[in-house]
Amino acid sequence: MVDATALWISGHLAEKIRAHGAETYPHECCGALLGRDSSAVLQNDRGTGAPAREILQLFPLVNRRDDSPRNRFSVTPQDVLEAEKAAHEQGLEVVGWYHSHPDHPARPSEYDRDHAWPWYSYIIVSVQNGAPQDMTSWRLNDDRAEFSPEGIEIRHRAAV
Amino acid sequence: MPVKVMIPSPLRPYAGKRDSAEFNARTVGEALGHLAAEFGELRKHLFTEDGKLRSFVNVYVNDEDIRYLAKENTPTKDGDTISIIPSIAGGCI
């Protein structure tokens, strides 16, 4: 199991993710989440904790799935390296990824689960008829069986 | 013949937080096998149940994609660096 985790993001960056989803509708958008795990530890009911994670910058990417961009997105390993380079130049890490679900709920699909790694935060924004709606974040459990929801906290500045 | 395997951030929690590990290996497959043997929790995130590399897991030897070499049979030599880079994929259905 993943301990209860929280993602801190500014309203400005959260809005940018929504706008990206609206811009590429009816296709899926995607991008990298640049940030870091904080030293603050969230306590859960088992007395163990996981650090809060703060998103400080986005790295929007081009969806490489030309064949089925309405229900798939793909980021090449070259794009992953570019995102990591951009993060390292600013003393940050790629801590996750965002994508949109056009006309589908903001819940991870089986396909999402099959292609995920633990540790990363996966933000999903639902875009219905071109208008961004719910935004959620998820982390894959250690056993790969399912995702655990991760709370998104909107903070003025996500600095810890 | 030690080769260095770079461990990506998402897999470090399963490898004692290490960012790399060195193994004696003659091929990429051997090196990854040693990695998965030493850090058992990491195996399922690299390999499917039937032991194949997951489709979104890309492996490079000194920046060369092993798909364009001899895949997991790609020979390694002393001092080589193996990198594991994911493709990120998903979708709403």
gemmi code that builds the backbone of each chain (N, CA, C; Angstrom):
import gemmi

chains = {
    "A": [
        ("MET", (0.836, -1.206, 0.000), (0.000, 0.000, 0.000), (0.870, 1.255, 0.000)),
        ("VAL", (0.339, 2.271, -0.639), (0.987, 3.572, -0.590), (0.440, 4.296, 0.631)),
        ("ASP", (1.335, 4.861, 1.448), (0.842, 5.681, 2.560), (0.070, 6.856, 1.994)),
        ("ALA", (-0.831, 7.408, 2.802), (-1.591, 8.567, 2.353), (-0.625, 9.651, 1.915)),
        ("THR", (-0.792, 10.136, 0.701), (0.125, 11.136, 0.177), (-0.658, 12.367, -0.243)),
        ("ALA", (0.030, 13.476, -0.316), (-0.608, 14.722, -0.731), (0.287, 15.447, -1.709)),
        ("LEU", (-0.352, 16.087, -2.641), (0.336, 16.837, -3.675), (-0.019, 18.298, -3.492)),
        ("TRP", (0.995, 19.133, -3.367), (0.763, 20.562, -3.211), (1.049, 21.233, -4.543)),
        ("ILE", (0.125, 22.050, -5.002), (0.292, 22.727, -6.288), (-0.366, 24.096, -6.186)),
        ("SER", (0.204, 25.081, -6.871), (-0.403, 26.422, -6.829), (-1.649, 26.438, -7.714)),
        ("GLY", (-2.545, 27.362, -7.427), (-3.737, 27.504, -8.254), (-3.376, 27.816, -9.691)),
        ("HIS", (-2.293, 28.574, -9.869), (-1.852, 28.958, -11.212), (-1.460, 27.729, -12.040)),
        ("LEU", (-0.663, 26.835, -11.426), (-0.229, 25.645, -12.171), (-1.394, 24.685, -12.395)),
        ("ALA", (-2.276, 24.573, -11.410), (-3.449, 23.700, -11.574), (-4.284, 24.204, -12.752)),
        ("GLU", (-4.393, 25.528, -12.856), (-5.170, 26.120, -13.951), (-4.494, 25.873, -15.290)),
        ("LYS", (-3.156, 25.871, -15.285), (-2.429, 25.607, -16.539), (-2.671, 24.186, -17.043)),
        ("ILE", (-2.777, 23.239, -16.107), (-3.053, 21.852, -16.519), (-4.449, 21.777, -17.140)),
        ("ARG", (-5.411, 22.412, -16.467), (-6.783, 22.421, -17.011), (-6.820, 23.054, -18.408)),
        ("ALA", (-6.096, 24.191, -18.540), (-6.095, 24.906, -19.821), (-5.469, 24.048, -20.921)),
        ("HIS", (-4.412, 23.294, -20.560), (-3.773, 22.426, -21.548), (-4.765, 21.358, -22.021)),
        ("GLY", (-5.532, 20.818, -21.072), (-6.546, 19.805, -21.421), (-7.617, 20.370, -22.342)),
        ("ALA", (-8.011, 21.625, -22.090), (-9.033, 22.261, -22.932), (-8.473, 22.557, -24.321)),
        ("GLU", (-7.189, 22.957, -24.327), (-6.551, 23.351, -25.590), (-6.438, 22.171, -26.560)),
        ("THR", (-6.114, 20.995, -26.046), (-5.889, 19.849, -26.938), (-7.165, 19.039, -27.172)),
        ("TYR", (-8.250, 19.343, -26.436), (-9.514, 18.621, -26.603), (-9.909, 18.606, -28.069)),
        ("PRO", (-10.416, 17.535, -28.665), (-10.778, 16.270, -28.007), (-9.629, 15.282, -27.852)),
        ("HIS", (-8.397, 15.764, -28.040), (-7.258, 14.863, -27.851), (-6.760, 14.959, -26.417)),
        ("GLU", (-6.007, 13.945, -26.000), (-5.431, 13.964, -24.656), (-4.207, 14.876, -24.639)),
        ("CYS", (-4.048, 15.621, -23.567), (-2.822, 16.404, -23.375), (-1.922, 15.615, -22.425)),
        ("CYS", (-0.658, 16.009, -22.340), (0.230, 15.365, -21.372), (1.398, 16.286, -21.055)),
        ("GLY", (2.024, 16.049, -19.936), (3.175, 16.842, -19.536), (3.788, 16.288, -18.272)),
        ("ALA", (4.953, 16.838, -17.930), (5.667, 16.379, -16.736), (5.419, 17.338, -15.583)),
        ("LEU", (5.432, 16.787, -14.376), (5.308, 17.562, -13.134), (6.701, 17.677, -12.530)),
        ("LEU", (7.201, 18.897, -12.418), (8.531, 19.129, -11.854), (8.369, 19.656, -10.426)),
        ("GLY", (9.086, 19.048, -9.521), (8.943, 19.486, -8.132), (9.867, 18.709, -7.232)),
        ("ARG", (9.429, 18.518, -5.994), (10.259, 17.782, -5.039), (9.388, 17.297, -3.881)),
        ("ASP", (9.913, 16.286, -3.218), (9.251, 15.837, -2.000), (9.713, 16.727, -0.861)),
        ("SER", (8.782, 17.135, -0.029), (9.129, 18.058, 1.046), (9.683, 17.289, 2.239)),
        ("SER", (10.228, 18.033, 3.174), (10.718, 17.387, 4.390), (9.573, 17.207, 5.387)),
        ("ALA", (8.455, 17.880, 5.127), (7.294, 17.710, 6.010), (6.706, 16.324, 5.788)),
        ("VAL", (6.363, 15.653, 6.845), (5.839, 14.298, 6.731), (4.387, 14.282, 7.186)),
        ("LEU", (3.547, 13.716, 6.360), (2.136, 13.615, 6.716), (1.948, 12.395, 7.608)),
        ("GLN", (1.250, 12.535, 8.659), (0.999, 11.397, 9.546), (-0.318, 10.739, 9.148)),
        ("ASN", (-0.308, 9.428, 9.118), (-1.569, 8.751, 8.867), (-1.962, 7.959, 10.112)),
        ("ASP", (-3.057, 7.233, 10.022), (-3.584, 6.595, 11.227), (-2.742, 5.416, 11.703)),
        ("ARG", (-1.751, 5.004, 10.911), (-0.878, 3.923, 11.359), (0.397, 4.481, 11.993)),
        ("GLY", (0.468, 5.802, 12.065), (1.612, 6.409, 12.717), (2.834, 6.501, 11.821)),
        ("THR", (2.699, 6.046, 10.574), (3.796, 6.226, 9.632), (3.419, 7.383, 8.734)),
        ("GLY", (4.340, 7.855, 7.982), (3.997, 9.010, 7.163), (4.718, 9.009, 5.843)),
        ("ALA", (4.210, 9.769, 4.910), (4.857, 9.961, 3.631), (5.024, 11.466, 3.441)),
        ("PRO", (6.118, 11.868, 2.775), (6.320, 13.300, 2.603), (5.296, 13.904, 1.661)),
        ("ALA", (4.923, 15.146, 1.921), (4.105, 15.873, 0.962), (4.994, 16.197, -0.238)),
        ("ARG", (4.375, 16.268, -1.374), (5.127, 16.516, -2.601), (4.647, 17.838, -3.178)),
        ("GLU", (5.572, 18.686, -3.560), (5.152, 19.964, -4.116), (5.540, 20.056, -5.591)),
        ("ILE", (4.582, 20.524, -6.377), (4.804, 20.731, -7.809), (5.131, 22.208, -8.007)),
        ("LEU", (6.285, 22.488, -8.602), (6.728, 23.873, -8.738), (6.767, 24.350, -10.182)),
        ("GLN", (6.698, 23.400, -11.104), (6.723, 23.790, -12.506), (6.147, 22.681, -13.372)),
        ("LEU", (5.628, 23.073, -14.530), (5.118, 22.081, -15.479), (6.038, 22.045, -16.692)),
        ("PHE", (6.071, 20.896, -17.340), (6.825, 20.758, -18.582), (5.867, 20.146, -19.602)),
        ("PRO", (5.067, 20.999, -20.284), (4.070, 20.463, -21.208), (4.742, 19.701, -22.351)),
        ("LEU", (4.128, 18.614, -22.760), (4.705, 17.782, -23.816), (3.680, 17.577, -24.931)),
        ("VAL", (4.187, 17.110, -26.063), (3.322, 16.804, -27.201), (2.904, 15.340, -27.099)),
        ("ASN", (1.617, 15.089, -27.239), (1.132, 13.712, -27.252), (1.612, 13.029, -28.526)),
        ("ARG", (2.453, 11.992, -28.376), (3.045, 11.336, -29.552), (2.139, 10.281, -30.181)),
        ("ARG", (0.960, 10.066, -29.597), (0.082, 9.034, -30.162), (-0.786, 9.617, -31.278)),
        ("ASP", (-0.212, 9.698, -32.481), (-0.962, 10.226, -33.621), (-2.104, 9.310, -34.020)),
        ("ASP", (-1.974, 8.015, -33.735), (-2.969, 7.045, -34.218), (-4.253, 7.071, -33.392)),
        ("SER", (-4.188, 7.390, -32.125), (-5.412, 7.394, -31.331), (-5.334, 8.395, -30.174)),
        ("PRO", (-5.177, 9.680, -30.530), (-4.916, 10.697, -29.508), (-6.121, 11.043, -28.637)),
        ("ARG", (-7.338, 10.532, -29.032), (-8.514, 10.846, -28.214), (-8.568, 10.001, -26.950)),
        ("ASN", (-7.941, 8.825, -26.979), (-8.017, 7.987, -25.783), (-6.666, 7.407, -25.364)),
        ("ARG", (-5.594, 7.965, -25.912), (-4.256, 7.516, -25.524), (-3.312, 8.718, -25.507)),
        ("PHE", (-2.301, 8.629, -24.632), (-1.200, 9.575, -24.769), (0.093, 8.804, -24.617)),
        ("SER", (1.137, 9.366, -25.181), (2.437, 8.716, -25.092), (3.533, 9.772, -25.019)),
        ("VAL", (4.476, 9.537, -24.145), (5.649, 10.393, -23.979), (6.861, 9.520, -24.264)),
        ("THR", (7.671, 9.916, -25.231), (8.822, 9.092, -25.605), (9.918, 9.178, -24.542)),
        ("PRO", (10.821, 8.199, -24.520), (11.933, 8.285, -23.564), (12.786, 9.526, -23.794)),
        ("GLN", (12.862, 9.998, -25.053), (13.623, 11.231, -25.315), (12.943, 12.409, -24.616)),
        ("ASP", (11.583, 12.441, -24.660), (10.849, 13.500, -23.958), (11.060, 13.393, -22.448)),
        ("VAL", (11.101, 12.161, -21.952), (11.330, 11.958, -20.512), (12.685, 12.543, -20.121)),
        ("LEU", (13.715, 12.271, -20.965), (15.052, 12.793, -20.666), (15.076, 14.320, -20.723)),
        ("GLU", (14.344, 14.902, -21.711), (14.259, 16.364, -21.806), (13.635, 16.942, -20.533)),
        ("ALA", (12.559, 16.295, -20.072), (11.879, 16.775, -18.866), (12.809, 16.657, -17.659)),
        ("GLU", (13.560, 15.552, -17.585), (14.487, 15.375, -16.455), (15.596, 16.425, -16.492)),
        ("LYS", (16.070, 16.728, -17.703), (17.116, 17.738, -17.845), (16.591, 19.094, -17.376)),
        ("ALA", (15.385, 19.441, -17.824), (14.790, 20.727, -17.419), (14.637, 20.787, -15.904)),
        ("ALA", (14.247, 19.672, -15.309), (14.063, 19.639, -13.857), (15.405, 19.827, -13.142)),
        ("HIS", (16.410, 19.063, -13.580), (17.709, 19.113, -12.894), (18.335, 20.493, -12.982)),
        ("GLU", (18.108, 21.178, -14.118), (18.677, 22.533, -14.271), (18.132, 23.490, -13.219)),
        ("GLN", (16.986, 23.145, -12.663), (16.388, 24.019, -11.647), (16.409, 23.393, -10.261)),
        ("GLY", (17.205, 22.355, -10.120), (17.319, 21.716, -8.812), (16.066, 20.946, -8.421)),
        ("LEU", (15.277, 20.557, -9.431), (14.036, 19.824, -9.152), (14.146, 18.418, -9.728)),
        ("GLU", (13.066, 17.653, -9.561), (12.981, 16.306, -10.121), (11.683, 16.175, -10.884)),
        ("VAL", (11.646, 15.244, -11.833), (10.358, 14.885, -12.433), (9.674, 13.957, -11.434)),
        ("VAL", (8.627, 14.464, -10.797), (7.970, 13.669, -9.738), (6.635, 13.099, -10.212)),
        ("GLY", (6.286, 13.371, -11.460), (5.036, 12.800, -11.952), (4.669, 13.332, -13.315)),
        ("TRP", (3.463, 12.996, -13.716), (2.997, 13.275, -15.077), (1.530, 13.665, -15.011)),
        ("TYR", (1.103, 14.499, -15.954), (-0.323, 14.792, -16.025), (-0.841, 14.457, -17.415)),
        ("HIS", (-2.098, 14.107, -17.484), (-2.747, 13.925, -18.779), (-4.234, 14.163, -18.620)),
        ("SER", (-4.924, 14.329, -19.750), (-6.362, 14.590, -19.704), (-7.141, 13.364, -20.164)),
        ("HIS", (-8.374, 13.273, -19.706), (-9.315, 12.248, -20.166), (-10.477, 12.962, -20.850)),
        ("PRO", (-10.405, 13.117, -22.171), (-11.491, 13.812, -22.870), (-12.805, 13.015, -22.799)),
        ("ASP", (-13.836, 13.650, -22.290), (-15.173, 13.051, -22.164), (-15.171, 11.751, -21.364)),
        ("HIS", (-14.249, 11.646, -20.440), (-14.208, 10.510, -19.518), (-13.867, 11.046, -18.126)),
        ("PRO", (-14.247, 10.294, -17.094), (-13.968, 10.761, -15.738), (-12.473, 10.796, -15.412)),
        ("ALA", (-12.147, 11.542, -14.371), (-10.743, 11.698, -13.963), (-10.323, 10.522, -13.089)),
        ("ARG", (-10.485, 9.328, -13.633), (-10.081, 8.118, -12.909), (-9.133, 7.329, -13.794)),
        ("PRO", (-8.111, 6.713, -13.209), (-7.170, 5.972, -14.048), (-7.817, 4.747, -14.682)),
        ("SER", (-7.453, 4.481, -15.920), (-7.962, 3.318, -16.640), (-7.039, 2.122, -16.385)),
        ("GLU", (-7.478, 0.960, -16.830), (-6.613, -0.228, -16.765), (-5.334, 0.012, -17.563)),
        ("TYR", (-5.515, 0.693, -18.683), (-4.348, 0.988, -19.536), (-3.360, 1.884, -18.781)),
        ("ASP", (-3.915, 2.863, -18.047), (-3.047, 3.730, -17.226), (-2.257, 2.885, -16.223)),
        ("ARG", (-2.977, 1.955, -15.577), (-2.340, 1.146, -14.521), (-1.233, 0.272, -15.099)),
        ("ASP", (-1.532, -0.286, -16.268), (-0.597, -1.198, -16.894), (0.705, -0.499, -17.297)),
        ("HIS", (0.641, 0.817, -17.499), (1.803, 1.550, -18.001), (2.400, 2.485, -16.955)),
        ("ALA", (2.091, 2.222, -15.690), (2.541, 3.143, -14.642), (3.675, 2.543, -13.816)),
        ("TRP", (4.403, 3.449, -13.169), (5.365, 3.061, -12.154), (4.908, 3.640, -10.817)),
        ("PRO", (5.242, 2.985, -9.733), (4.971, 3.603, -8.432), (5.833, 4.858, -8.271)),
        ("TRP", (5.617, 5.556, -7.177), (6.372, 6.761, -6.804), (5.911, 7.983, -7.596)),
        ("TYR", (5.781, 7.866, -8.929), (5.309, 9.001, -9.705), (3.893, 9.385, -9.256)),
        ("SER", (3.590, 10.683, -9.302), (2.218, 11.165, -9.148), (1.627, 11.298, -10.544)),
        ("TYR", (0.426, 10.781, -10.715), (-0.251, 10.880, -12.013), (-1.499, 11.743, -11.842)),
        ("ILE", (-1.434, 12.967, -12.371), (-2.605, 13.852, -12.333), (-3.447, 13.588, -13.581)),
        ("ILE", (-4.753, 13.473, -13.370), (-5.691, 13.314, -14.497), (-6.718, 14.428, -14.414)),
        ("VAL", (-6.932, 15.120, -15.534), (-8.005, 16.119, -15.575), (-9.058, 15.641, -16.583)),
        ("SER", (-10.289, 15.639, -16.130), (-11.387, 15.275, -17.025), (-11.794, 16.504, -17.821)),
        ("VAL", (-11.973, 16.328, -19.131), (-12.412, 17.451, -19.977), (-13.700, 17.017, -20.680)),
        ("GLN", (-14.805, 17.636, -20.296), (-16.112, 17.259, -20.852), (-16.565, 18.320, -21.848)),
        ("ASN", (-16.823, 17.904, -23.080), (-17.244, 18.837, -24.144), (-16.329, 20.060, -24.229)),
        ("GLY", (-15.066, 19.834, -24.004), (-14.085, 20.919, -24.149), (-13.844, 21.715, -22.875)),
        ("ALA", (-14.635, 21.453, -21.825), (-14.475, 22.235, -20.592), (-13.842, 21.371, -19.499)),
        ("PRO", (-12.705, 21.813, -18.925), (-12.063, 21.030, -17.869), (-12.947, 20.918, -16.628)),
        ("GLN", (-12.980, 19.730, -16.057), (-13.805, 19.479, -14.873), (-12.921, 19.000, -13.721)),
        ("ASP", (-13.212, 17.819, -13.204), (-12.467, 17.305, -12.047), (-10.988, 17.089, -12.361)),
        ("MET", (-10.163, 17.314, -11.352), (-8.747, 16.993, -11.467), (-8.375, 16.140, -10.263)),
        ("THR", (-7.737, 15.009, -10.516), (-7.377, 14.086, -9.437), (-5.905, 13.703, -9.578)),
        ("SER", (-5.338, 13.133, -8.514), (-3.965, 12.626, -8.603), (-3.910, 11.230, -7.995)),
        ("TRP", (-3.024, 10.410, -8.531), (-2.974, 8.993, -8.160), (-1.535, 8.519, -8.067)),
        ("ARG", (-1.345, 7.518, -7.186), (-0.044, 6.832, -7.173), (-0.288, 5.330, -7.239)),
        ("LEU", (0.516, 4.663, -8.055), (0.389, 3.214, -8.196), (0.880, 2.530, -6.926)),
        ("ASN", (0.130, 1.545, -6.458), (0.557, 0.789, -5.286), (1.745, -0.114, -5.622)),
        ("ASP", (2.496, -0.483, -4.583), (3.689, -1.310, -4.778), (3.396, -2.607, -5.532)),
        ("ASP", (2.214, -3.172, -5.310), (1.910, -4.472, -5.930), (1.331, -4.332, -7.341)),
        ("ARG", (1.223, -3.115, -7.847), (0.727, -2.806, -9.178), (-0.759, -3.129, -9.351)),
        ("ALA", (-1.438, -3.562, -8.298), (-2.833, -4.002, -8.430), (-3.791, -2.832, -8.633)),
        ("GLU", (-3.485, -1.702, -8.022), (-4.376, -0.548, -8.198), (-3.650, 0.743, -7.827)),
        ("PHE", (-4.322, 1.845, -8.171), (-3.824, 3.156, -7.783), (-4.457, 3.553, -6.454)),
        ("SER", (-3.738, 4.357, -5.684), (-4.330, 5.014, -4.519), (-4.513, 6.482, -4.847)),
        ("PRO", (-5.651, 7.053, -4.445), (-5.837, 8.478, -4.697), (-4.872, 9.301, -3.847)),
        ("GLU", (-4.438, 10.393, -4.402), (-3.522, 11.298, -3.708), (-4.231, 12.650, -3.601)),
        ("GLY", (-4.291, 13.197, -2.409), (-5.001, 14.465, -2.239), (-4.271, 15.615, -2.915)),
        ("ILE", (-5.002, 16.425, -3.668), (-4.402, 17.629, -4.259), (-4.754, 18.811, -3.370)),
        ("GLU", (-3.720, 19.506, -2.886), (-3.958, 20.708, -2.076), (-3.481, 21.909, -2.861)),
        ("ILE", (-4.399, 22.844, -3.095), (-4.041, 24.072, -3.795), (-3.428, 25.046, -2.795)),
        ("ARG", (-2.192, 25.419, -3.053), (-1.491, 26.346, -2.152), (-1.033, 27.548, -2.944)),
        ("HIS", (-1.006, 28.690, -2.293), (-0.609, 29.915, -2.982), (0.775, 29.744, -3.608)),
        ("ARG", (1.690, 29.289, -2.822), (2.974, 28.863, -3.353), (3.314, 27.576, -2.640)),
        ("ALA", (3.684, 26.579, -3.418), (3.814, 25.251, -2.838), (5.135, 25.065, -2.090)),
        ("ALA", (5.823, 26.158, -1.756), (7.104, 26.011, -1.055), (6.874, 25.492, 0.354)),
        ("VAL", (7.836, 24.667, 0.803), (7.699, 24.086, 2.140), (8.723, 24.714, 3.066)),
    ],
    "B": [
        ("MET", (33.603, -8.397, -14.938), (33.442, -7.196, -15.771), (32.304, -6.363, -15.223)),
        ("PRO", (32.604, -5.433, -14.301), (31.497, -4.682, -13.694), (30.868, -3.697, -14.670)),
        ("VAL", (29.547, -3.694, -14.691), (28.799, -2.679, -15.425), (27.926, -1.952, -14.400)),
        ("LYS", (27.639, -0.702, -14.721), (26.888, 0.124, -13.793), (25.452, 0.238, -14.297)),
        ("VAL", (24.508, -0.032, -13.432), (23.100, 0.124, -13.786), (22.561, 1.343, -13.039)),
        ("MET", (22.104, 2.333, -13.795), (21.516, 3.522, -13.180), (20.058, 3.209, -12.806)),
        ("ILE", (19.701, 3.521, -11.581), (18.354, 3.186, -11.098), (17.508, 4.462, -11.117)),
        ("PRO", (16.409, 4.481, -11.895), (15.596, 5.702, -11.976), (14.875, 5.991, -10.658)),
        ("SER", (14.585, 7.268, -10.419), (13.986, 7.697, -9.143), (12.820, 6.836, -8.668)),
        ("PRO", (11.845, 6.500, -9.566), (10.686, 5.755, -9.068), (11.037, 4.372, -8.510)),
        ("LEU", (12.189, 3.822, -8.922), (12.538, 2.468, -8.473), (13.520, 2.478, -7.299)),
        ("ARG", (14.021, 3.654, -6.956), (15.003, 3.712, -5.857), (14.445, 3.271, -4.505)),
        ("PRO", (13.162, 3.535, -4.229), (12.643, 3.063, -2.939), (12.747, 1.533, -2.787)),
        ("TYR", (12.846, 0.816, -3.920), (12.961, -0.653, -3.867), (14.417, -1.109, -3.890)),
        ("ALA", (15.333, -0.140, -3.937), (16.754, -0.480, -4.054), (17.559, 0.223, -2.962)),
        ("GLY", (16.961, 0.321, -1.787), (17.662, 0.961, -0.675), (18.023, 2.404, -0.965)),
        ("LYS", (17.216, 3.055, -1.806), (17.393, 4.477, -2.178), (18.659, 4.713, -2.996)),
        ("ARG", (19.259, 3.656, -3.487), (20.485, 3.832, -4.280), (20.142, 4.326, -5.683)),
        ("ASP", (21.030, 5.130, -6.260), (20.771, 5.592, -7.621), (21.531, 4.775, -8.665)),
        ("SER", (22.375, 3.854, -8.215), (23.044, 2.967, -9.167), (23.539, 1.727, -8.433)),
        ("ALA", (23.849, 0.716, -9.218), (24.407, -0.510, -8.639), (25.340, -1.123, -9.685)),
        ("GLU", (26.371, -1.830, -9.229), (27.318, -2.434, -10.163), (27.237, -3.947, -10.080)),
        ("PHE", (27.303, -4.568, -11.249), (27.221, -6.031, -11.318), (28.230, -6.540, -12.330)),
        ("ASN", (28.680, -7.764, -12.107), (29.460, -8.446, -13.131), (28.478, -9.099, -14.082)),
        ("ALA", (28.516, -8.684, -15.341), (27.545, -9.224, -16.299), (28.134, -9.195, -17.704)),
        ("ARG", (27.765, -10.234, -18.469), (28.258, -10.281, -19.850), (27.253, -9.700, -20.836)),
        ("THR", (25.974, -9.630, -20.385), (24.938, -9.074, -21.264), (24.044, -8.142, -20.442)),
        ("VAL", (23.236, -7.354, -21.173), (22.279, -6.473, -20.514), (21.282, -7.291, -19.699)),
        ("GLY", (20.835, -8.404, -20.292), (19.870, -9.255, -19.591), (20.417, -9.767, -18.273)),
        ("GLU", (21.697, -10.136, -18.291), (22.331, -10.620, -17.053), (22.374, -9.525, -15.998)),
        ("ALA", (22.737, -8.310, -16.425), (22.840, -7.192, -15.471), (21.474, -6.896, -14.856)),
        ("LEU", (20.434, -6.866, -15.713), (19.093, -6.581, -15.191), (18.614, -7.719, -14.293)),
        ("GLY", (19.016, -8.939, -14.648), (18.669, -10.097, -13.817), (19.294, -9.990, -12.432)),
        ("HIS", (20.553, -9.560, -12.395), (21.223, -9.366, -11.101), (20.526, -8.277, -10.299)),
        ("LEU", (20.135, -7.202, -11.003), (19.457, -6.087, -10.329), (18.160, -6.580, -9.680)),
        ("ALA", (17.400, -7.353, -10.464), (16.104, -7.842, -9.965), (16.286, -8.884, -8.865)),
        ("ALA", (17.428, -9.604, -8.926), (17.686, -10.603, -7.884), (18.081, -9.924, -6.577)),
        ("GLU", (18.890, -8.870, -6.703), (19.345, -8.184, -5.486), (18.224, -7.371, -4.848)),
        ("PHE", (17.397, -6.791, -5.698), (16.296, -5.955, -5.193), (14.980, -6.540, -5.705)),
        ("GLY", (14.514, -7.561, -5.040), (13.373, -8.346, -5.531), (12.099, -7.552, -5.743)),
        ("GLU", (11.896, -6.538, -4.907), (10.663, -5.750, -5.000), (10.598, -4.944, -6.294)),
        ("LEU", (11.737, -4.813, -6.901), (11.823, -3.980, -8.098), (11.431, -4.755, -9.363)),
        ("ARG", (11.497, -6.091, -9.281), (11.327, -6.930, -10.464), (10.025, -6.672, -11.212)),
        ("LYS", (8.915, -6.623, -10.485), (7.622, -6.548, -11.178), (7.400, -5.215, -11.882)),
        ("HIS", (8.210, -4.227, -11.553), (8.064, -2.940, -12.231), (8.907, -2.864, -13.510)),
        ("LEU", (9.791, -3.845, -13.671), (10.603, -3.921, -14.892), (10.116, -5.010, -15.823)),
        ("PHE", (9.690, -6.139, -15.223), (9.363, -7.321, -16.021), (7.898, -7.732, -15.844)),
        ("THR", (7.331, -8.330, -16.902), (5.991, -8.909, -16.795), (6.102, -10.238, -16.042)),
        ("GLU", (4.942, -10.854, -15.800), (4.966, -12.112, -15.044), (5.723, -13.208, -15.778)),
        ("ASP", (5.718, -13.132, -17.126), (6.461, -14.167, -17.862), (7.909, -13.741, -18.152)),
        ("GLY", (8.365, -12.724, -17.419), (9.794, -12.418, -17.452), (10.255, -11.525, -18.591)),
        ("LYS", (9.295, -10.955, -19.338), (9.703, -10.050, -20.425), (9.757, -8.619, -19.895)),
        ("LEU", (10.643, -7.820, -20.468), (10.683, -6.407, -20.097), (9.336, -5.777, -20.416)),
        ("ARG", (8.805, -4.997, -19.512), (7.533, -4.319, -19.771), (7.676, -3.401, -20.986)),
        ("SER", (6.557, -3.241, -21.713), (6.626, -2.544, -23.004), (7.060, -1.091, -22.857)),
        ("PHE", (6.775, -0.486, -21.702), (7.109, 0.929, -21.551), (8.488, 1.145, -20.940)),
        ("VAL", (9.188, 0.045, -20.668), (10.525, 0.156, -20.069), (11.584, 0.097, -21.177)),
        ("ASN", (12.352, 1.155, -21.299), (13.396, 1.241, -22.321), (14.763, 1.144, -21.653)),
        ("VAL", (15.646, 0.374, -22.296), (16.963, 0.154, -21.700), (18.042, 0.594, -22.698)),
        ("TYR", (19.019, 1.299, -22.177), (20.102, 1.830, -23.006), (21.443, 1.374, -22.446)),
        ("VAL", (22.357, 1.060, -23.373), (23.746, 0.833, -22.971), (24.540, 2.009, -23.510)),
        ("ASN", (25.092, 2.799, -22.632), (25.829, 4.000, -23.044), (25.029, 4.788, -24.096)),
        ("ASP", (23.780, 5.055, -23.828), (22.905, 5.871, -24.687), (22.399, 5.154, -25.941)),
        ("GLU", (22.732, 3.890, -26.142), (22.219, 3.140, -27.292), (21.040, 2.288, -26.840)),
        ("ASP", (19.922, 2.449, -27.518), (18.714, 1.682, -27.199), (18.954, 0.203, -27.538)),
        ("ILE", (18.768, -0.679, -26.566), (19.084, -2.102, -26.822), (18.134, -2.725, -27.852)),
        ("ARG", (16.981, -2.058, -28.135), (16.095, -2.586, -29.181), (16.795, -2.592, -30.535)),
        ("TYR", (17.741, -1.670, -30.709), (18.451, -1.564, -31.990), (19.798, -2.278, -31.925)),
        ("LEU", (20.050, -2.924, -30.810), (21.266, -3.736, -30.686), (20.798, -5.187, -30.637)),
        ("ALA", (21.150, -5.932, -29.650), (20.720, -7.335, -29.572), (19.740, -7.533, -28.418)),
        ("LYS", (18.954, -6.474, -28.148), (17.984, -6.506, -27.049), (18.668, -6.967, -25.756)),
        ("GLU", (18.014, -7.903, -25.044), (18.613, -8.282, -23.753), (19.900, -9.094, -23.902)),
        ("ASN", (20.141, -9.569, -25.116), (21.401, -10.301, -25.347), (22.555, -9.369, -25.719)),
        ("THR", (22.291, -8.074, -25.699), (23.352, -7.109, -26.017), (24.536, -7.314, -25.069)),
        ("PRO", (25.717, -7.555, -25.648), (26.876, -7.788, -24.767), (27.309, -6.506, -24.050)),
        ("THR", (27.822, -6.665, -22.859), (28.335, -5.520, -22.113), (29.828, -5.707, -21.882)),
        ("LYS", (30.496, -4.603, -21.727), (31.930, -4.688, -21.415), (32.216, -3.837, -20.182)),
        ("ASP", (33.376, -4.067, -19.641), (33.794, -3.393, -18.414), (33.566, -1.883, -18.514)),
        ("GLY", (32.894, -1.326, -17.541), (32.717, 0.129, -17.499), (31.479, 0.650, -18.199)),
        ("ASP", (30.722, -0.244, -18.860), (29.490, 0.200, -19.521), (28.486, 0.711, -18.486)),
        ("THR", (27.644, 1.641, -18.947), (26.572, 2.141, -18.096), (25.234, 1.787, -18.731)),
        ("ILE", (24.365, 1.177, -17.952), (23.028, 0.795, -18.415), (22.021, 1.751, -17.782)),
        ("SER", (21.173, 2.353, -18.633), (20.139, 3.262, -18.135), (18.763, 2.675, -18.407)),
        ("ILE", (17.856, 2.932, -17.492), (16.480, 2.449, -17.611), (15.592, 3.692, -17.675)),
        ("ILE", (14.940, 3.901, -18.829), (14.123, 5.107, -19.004), (12.706, 4.675, -19.384)),
        ("PRO", (11.702, 5.124, -18.659), (10.343, 4.723, -19.040), (9.817, 5.568, -20.199)),
        ("SER", (8.917, 4.985, -21.002), (8.043, 5.809, -21.829), (6.827, 6.020, -20.943)),
        ("ILE", (6.229, 7.192, -21.008), (5.052, 7.437, -20.189), (3.836, 7.290, -21.097)),
        ("ALA", (2.911, 6.461, -20.703), (1.744, 6.233, -21.557), (0.516, 6.031, -20.696)),
        ("GLY", (-0.621, 6.275, -21.296), (-1.880, 6.060, -20.601), (-3.014, 6.436, -21.527)),
        ("GLY", (-4.179, 6.506, -20.958), (-5.329, 6.860, -21.773), (-6.614, 6.592, -21.049)),
        ("CYS", (-7.698, 7.179, -21.551), (-8.934, 7.210, -20.773), (-9.740, 5.924, -20.849)),
        ("ILE", (-9.415, 5.004, -21.775), (-10.212, 3.774, -21.871), (-9.337, 2.575, -21.549)),
    ],
}
model = gemmi.Model(1)
for chain_id, residues in chains.items():
    chain = gemmi.Chain(chain_id)
    for i, (resn, *xyz) in enumerate(residues, 1):
        res = gemmi.Residue()
        res.name, res.seqid = resn, gemmi.SeqId(i, " ")
        for name, pos in zip(("N", "CA", "C"), xyz):
            atom = gemmi.Atom()
            atom.name, atom.element = name, gemmi.Element(name[0])
            atom.pos, atom.b_iso = gemmi.Position(*pos), 0.0
            res.add_atom(atom)
        chain.add_residue(res)
    model.add_chain(chain)
structure = gemmi.Structure()
structure.add_model(model)
structure.setup_entities()
